[in-house]
Amino acid sequence: MIEILQKQEALLQFSKFTNADALHIGNAIAEHAKNQGKAVAIEIVVNGWTLFLHCMDGTSPENIRWMRRKRNFLEYRRTSSLLGQKLMESKNKTMQSIFLDEADYSDRGGAFPIRIGEQIVGSIIVSGLPDVEDHQMVVDVLTTCLGREVLSIL
């Protein structure tokens, strides 16, 4: 799975990322979730600035807390939260073993980096489904929006 997650991140990069891009992608994720009959919270943050935030009916403030913790983990690991989780597992490490407080960090999937070249400028975060599905929802929408072919982890 690690190789697939690394390929997803390598292929789903941007040449630029604007506020309009955040709106388009955020709305596309909401529409994708709605079409699947699922309720998620969505946040898109660039350079510390929340450009998009939407909590669908059926979500709760707990989803906001999960998104914050997933985003913190992405920013710490510099990878998607799911890839960071799998890399840690491959080295038999846990968040406790690397001194990350679970009140502030979560290694559950659902936070995906916004990359422009080698630089991570932000994140797209989904919460509300099992963590692998949160991750895949972001990947599915980015695959469509960027017109790329990417392997699924589901």
C-alpha positions, -999 to +999 in steps of 0.1 A: +000+000+000+029+024+007+039+024-030+004+032-041+001+061-016+035+075-027+024+073-063-008+091-055+011+119-039+036+121-068+008+123-094-017+145-077+003+177-076-006+212-088+012+237-109-006+264-088-034+265-063-058+294-060-088+302-038-110+293-068-093+259-069-101+254-033-138+263-039-140+240-069-123+210-052-142+215-020-176+216-038-166+186-059-158+166-028-192+176-012-210+166-044-191+133-046-200+125-010-236+134-016-238+112-047-225+083-026-251+090+001-223+099+026-218+128+050-184+143+054-167+174+067-143+190+043-115+215+049-090+230+025-061+250+041-033+268+023-005+285+041-024+283+073-055+300+058-088+281+056-100+286+021-129+261+022-148+245+051-181+226+048-198+202+072-225+182+055-257+173+074-249+143+095-215+155+106-206+170+140-181+192+157-161+161+163-153+160+126-137+194+129-115+181+157-105+151+136-096+173+107-074+196+128-055+166+142-051+149+108-038+182+093-013+186+122+000+151+115+003+158+077+022+190+085+045+171+109+052+141+086+051+161+053+029+133+037-007+124+036-019+113+070-025+077+057+009+074+041+024+087+074+005+061+093+016+033+070+053+044+071+052+045+109+036+010+110+063-003+086+089+008+112+069-005+142+065+031+155+034+047+170+025+083+177+034+077+214+068+064+204+076+096+185+060+117+213+030+130+194+000+139+217-032+123+204-051+154+215-033+173+188-023+147+161-040+119+143-024+094+120-058+084+105-062+088+068-081+118+053-055+146+051-039+149+017-011+174+009-015+202-017+019+201-034+033+226-059+064+208-070+083+197-040+067+222-017+036+214+004+015+246+006-016+232+023-039+203+028-073+189+018-089+171+047-120+149+048-136+134+080-167+113+085-159+079+070-135+052+079-101+068+074-091+049+043-124+060+027-117+096+038-084+094+020-098+078-011-125+104-014-099+131-017-079+110-042-110+102-063-119+139-066-084+151-073-080+124-099-110+138-117-102+175-112-065+171-123-073+147-151-049+120-139-050+083-137-042+071-101-045+037-085-071+033-058-064+018-023-099+004-020 
